Amino acid sequence: MKLLLIITGLSGAGKSTVLSTFEDRGFICADNIPPNLTGQFVKEHEGPFAIVIDSRTPGGKLFEQVSEAAEKLKKDAKVEIIFLESSDETLVKRYGETRRNHPLSRDGNITDGIKKERALLENLKQKADLIIDTSGLNPHELREHPSLRAAGGETGEIRVNITSFGFKHGHPPDADMMFDVRMLPNPNFTPELKPLDGKDKRIRDFVFSDTGGEGFLDKAADIIDFVVGLYKSKDKLYLNVAIGCTGGKHRSVSVAERLGKRLKGSVKEVRVAHRDIGKNK
């Protein structure tokens, strides 16, 4: 079956970056294609496809147009909707840096344009299979986002993305579940261990040196397996799990690595990423 990714979301949130990411992966890509032409576009090519449909689309009623197109295409293709969003502050900053006008801001008031677009796209956001908040992400970090790397997997298989992070750098805004592992033994205060990161066996052994670490891992894996079952029953495609410690270098990395290996026994697609591992050198 053919694969079609519909990329949508707020202007300035990174849709062009995401589209180019899939183009580099061999997808046939199109920007700002009218929803009523997607069927013809898919029929004429083998795919896989990635297209951008957003508030620039003429005719209004974007939610209705995309929903109708997606339903028609499901007979011939697997369709996934990826929605990109960012905070108002981030979007205003990005527009200020590029000195471009917001497509829905006729008088140059960017904030009003963002507000109008959020209202216009709210129903479409609720229909999305994957929502990514790009606030705080540069283009390279967005291209490497674990959810994007997993997009387009096998039909019917949920993907679990595990991301380690440091609370002092802010939590991942698109996490569906978040675990705080700051109660586990901290290698940061042991001089010979401090320079290492959580991928090192010596750090893993230290973090899991008491029963609390193994017990936490068991409980976390159990609850994630339970939630995966619920997500499958609702036809959800992604579960984003965040594991946090203070800096994102030691404990959260070790736990994320161990948890990823544990879940591979029950979940077909698991990806592990370490957002802040290089920020504490």
C-alpha positions in Angstrom: 0.0 0.0 0.0 1.2 3.5 -0.8 2.2 5.9 2.0 1.1 9.5 2.2 2.2 11.9 4.9 0.2 15.1 5.2 2.3 17.8 6.8 0.4 20.7 8.3 0.4 23.1 11.2 1.3 26.7 12.1 3.1 29.0 9.7 6.7 29.3 10.9 6.7 26.0 12.8 9.0 24.2 10.4 6.9 22.6 7.7 9.4 23.3 5.0 12.2 21.8 7.1 10.1 18.6 7.6 9.2 18.4 4.0 12.8 18.7 2.9 13.7 16.0 5.5 11.3 13.5 3.8 12.5 14.6 0.3 16.0 13.6 1.4 14.6 10.2 2.4 13.3 9.6 -1.1 9.7 10.8 -0.7 7.9 12.5 -3.6 7.1 15.9 -2.1 4.8 18.8 -2.9 4.2 22.1 -1.1 0.8 23.7 -0.7 -1.1 21.3 -2.9 -4.9 21.7 -2.8 -6.5 18.8 -0.9 -8.9 17.9 -3.7 -5.9 17.2 -6.0 -4.1 14.8 -3.6 -5.9 11.8 -5.0 -4.8 12.5 -8.5 -1.3 13.2 -7.3 -1.0 9.9 -5.4 -2.5 7.9 -8.4 0.1 9.3 -10.8 3.1 8.2 -8.8 4.4 5.2 -6.8 5.4 7.2 -3.7 6.0 7.4 -0.8 4.5 10.9 -0.6 4.9 13.9 1.7 2.8 17.0 1.0 2.2 20.3 2.9 -1.3 21.5 3.2 -1.8 24.6 5.4 -3.7 27.8 5.9 -2.4 29.1 2.5 -4.7 26.6 0.8 -7.4 28.6 -1.0 -11.1 28.1 -0.5 -11.3 28.0 3.3 -12.7 25.0 5.2 -9.3 23.4 5.5 -10.3 20.8 8.1 -13.2 19.6 5.9 -11.1 19.5 2.8 -8.2 17.6 4.4 -10.6 15.2 6.2 -12.5 14.4 3.0 -9.3 13.9 1.0 -7.8 11.6 3.7 -10.9 9.4 3.9 -10.9 9.0 0.1 -7.3 8.1 0.0 -7.4 5.5 2.7 -8.6 3.0 0.2 -5.4 3.2 -1.8 -2.8 4.6 0.7 -1.8 4.7 4.3 -2.4 8.3 5.4 -0.7 10.0 8.4 -1.2 13.6 9.4 1.8 15.4 11.0 0.9 18.7 12.8 3.7 21.2 13.7 3.2 23.9 16.3 5.3 26.3 18.3 4.7 28.8 21.1 3.5 32.3 20.2 6.8 33.7 21.5 8.9 31.4 19.2 6.8 32.1 16.1 7.0 35.9 16.7 10.8 35.6 17.1 11.1 33.6 13.9 9.0 36.0 11.9 11.1 38.9 13.3 14.3 37.2 12.2 13.1 36.5 8.6 11.2 39.9 8.3 8.3 38.1 6.6 4.6 38.7 7.0 2.3 36.1 8.5 -0.1 34.8 5.8 -3.1 35.6 7.9 -1.9 39.0 9.1 -3.1 41.6 6.6 -2.1 44.6 8.8 1.3 43.3 9.7 0.3 42.2 13.3 2.0 38.9 13.6 0.3 38.0 16.9 -3.2 38.4 15.5 -2.2 36.3 12.5 -1.0 33.5 14.8 -4.2 33.7 16.8 -6.4 33.4 13.7 -4.3 30.5 12.4 -4.5 28.5 15.7 -8.3 28.8 15.6 -8.4 27.8 11.9 -6.3 24.7 12.4 -7.6 23.5 15.8 -9.9 20.8 14.5 -7.2 19.6 12.1 -4.7 19.4 15.0 -7.2 17.1 16.9 -7.3 14.8 13.9 -3.4 14.6 13.6 -1.6 11.3 14.1 1.5 13.1 15.3 1.9 16.5 16.9 5.4 18.0 17.2 6.1 21.2 19.2 9.1 22.8 17.5 9.7 25.5 20.2 13.3 25.6 21.1 14.4 23.3 18.2 16.7 24.5 15.4 16.3 23.0 11.9 18.9 20.3 12.5 17.3 19.2 15.7 13.9 19.1 14.0 15.2 17.0 11.2 16.6 14.5 13.7 13.4 14.5 15.9 12.7 10.8 16.8 9.1 11.0 15.8 10.0 12.2 12.3 12.6 9.5 12.0 9.9 6.9 12.9 7.2 8.4 10.7 5.8 6.1 8.0 6.4 2.8 9.7 4.3 -0.3 9.3 0.5 0.1 9.3 -1.0 -0.9 12.6 2.2 -0.8 14.5 2.6 1.9 17.2 6.0 3.5 17.5 7.4 4.3 21.0 9.9 7.2 21.0 12.0 7.5 24.2 13.9 10.7 24.7 16.2 11.5 27.6 16.5 15.1 28.7 17.7 17.4 31.5 15.2 19.4 33.5 17.5 22.3 33.6 17.2 22.6 29.8 13.4 22.3 29.9 11.2 19.3 29.3 10.2 18.0 25.8 6.9 19.8 25.1 5.5 17.0 22.9 5.9 14.2 25.5 2.9 12.0 26.1 4.4 10.5 29.2 7.2 11.8 31.4 9.3 10.1 34.1 11.5 11.9 36.6 14.6 9.8 37.5 16.4 12.3 39.7 15.8 10.0 42.7 18.3 7.4 41.3 22.0 7.5 42.3 23.8 10.4 40.7 27.2 9.8 39.1 27.8 13.5 38.8 29.3 13.7 42.3 31.8 10.9 41.6 34.9 12.5 40.0 35.9 9.6 37.9 32.4 9.1 36.6 31.4 12.7 36.0 33.0 13.0 32.5 31.2 9.9 31.2 27.7 9.7 29.9 24.8 7.3 30.5 25.8 5.1 27.5 28.9 4.0 29.4 28.5 0.7 31.3 30.2 2.2 34.4 27.4 4.8 34.5 24.7 2.3 34.0 26.1 0.1 36.7 26.2 3.0 39.1 22.7 4.2 38.3 21.3 0.7 38.8 23.5 -0.1 41.8 20.5 -0.5 44.1 17.1 -2.1 43.8 15.4 1.2 43.3 16.7 1.5 39.7 15.6 -2.0 38.7 12.3 -1.6 40.4 11.6 1.7 38.6 12.5 0.1 35.3 10.0 -2.7 35.9 7.2 -0.4 36.8 7.9 2.1 34.0 7.9 -0.7 31.4 4.7 -2.1 32.8 2.8 1.2 32.6 4.2 2.0 29.1 3.0 -1.5 27.9 -0.4 -0.8 29.4 -0.6 2.6 27.7 0.6 1.2 24.3 -2.4 -1.2 24.5 -4.7 1.7 25.0 -3.2 3.7 22.2 -3.5 0.7 19.8 -7.2 0.5 20.6 -7.6 4.1 19.6 -5.5 3.7 16.5 -2.8 6.0 17.8 0.5 5.7 15.9 3.0 7.3 18.3 3.8 7.3 22.0 6.4 9.8 23.1 8.1 9.0 26.4 10.4 11.5 28.1 13.0 10.4 30.8 14.4 13.3 32.8 17.2 13.9 35.2 19.0 17.1 36.2 21.3 17.7 33.2 20.3 14.9 30.8 23.8 13.3 30.6 23.9 10.4 33.2 20.8 9.0 34.8 18.1 9.7 32.2 20.4 8.4 29.4 21.1 5.1 31.2 17.4 4.6 32.0 16.3 5.5 28.5 18.8 3.0 27.0 17.7 0.2 29.4 14.0 1.0 28.9 14.3 0.9 25.1 15.9 -2.5 25.2 13.2 -3.8 27.6 10.3 -2.5 25.5 11.7 -4.1 22.3 10.4 -7.4 23.7 6.8 -6.2 23.6 6.8 -3.2 21.2 7.9 -3.7 17.6 9.2 -0.2 16.9 11.2 1.6 19.6 13.5 4.5 19.1 15.8 6.1 21.7 17.2 9.6 21.5 19.3 11.7 23.9 18.4 15.4 23.6 20.7 16.9 26.1 23.6 14.5 26.3 26.1 16.9 24.7 25.0 20.0 26.6 27.0 19.3 29.8 30.5 19.0 28.5 
